[in-house]
């Protein structure tokens, strides 16, 4: 399988701060998604980003497939951003996602 | 445009009972994936199905677990003779085609608790 490493494992921010979450993976991938798991356990799809850069409001993501990493940027964090952020990758024709262990984010008011 | 629907949201079973988890994919999606999330961990792949076919069950425990995706109706993940270690959140995802180059859309999960 593919090894997916996320860092940092835990992050505490003051409301309004910015942060960068990182996802490294051990092999070439053709599919990468970022998810936010909220405190109720729901998985929210943030980005489908096998390569390149995308932005959605205060969130943006960049994947450099040739160097096997992806970054998720959160700007002007809010308490509702709290939860666990997962990166998931898939190799061509493997038809399954490999998830990282997540970054647990706590945004304090 | 309903997303992936899973039910029940919460399921409580006693040891030795059977658990049935249901997943209806998004409209137009014919590929279904099941994942399991143990407490404080990431999701782990269990099985990939298309209509009436199991394509990849490499992540499924060999005993007590089975999955199906019939021609009509939802996909079912079935756990027989449940044990405490089966307590977890079970997520279903669907895609329009095989996952390669297609995003997977996840349901809200079923939280299974074994007493």
Interface residues (C-beta under 8 A of the other chain):
Chain A: X4 X30 X31 X33 X35 X41 X42 X43 X45 X48 X50 X86 X88 X90 X92 X93 X94 X95 X96 X97 X98 X99 X100 X101 X102
Chain B: X31 X33 X35 X41 X42 X43 X44 X45 X48 X55 X56 X58 X59 X89 X91 X93 X98 X99 X100 X101 X102 X103 X104 X105 X106 X108 X109 X111
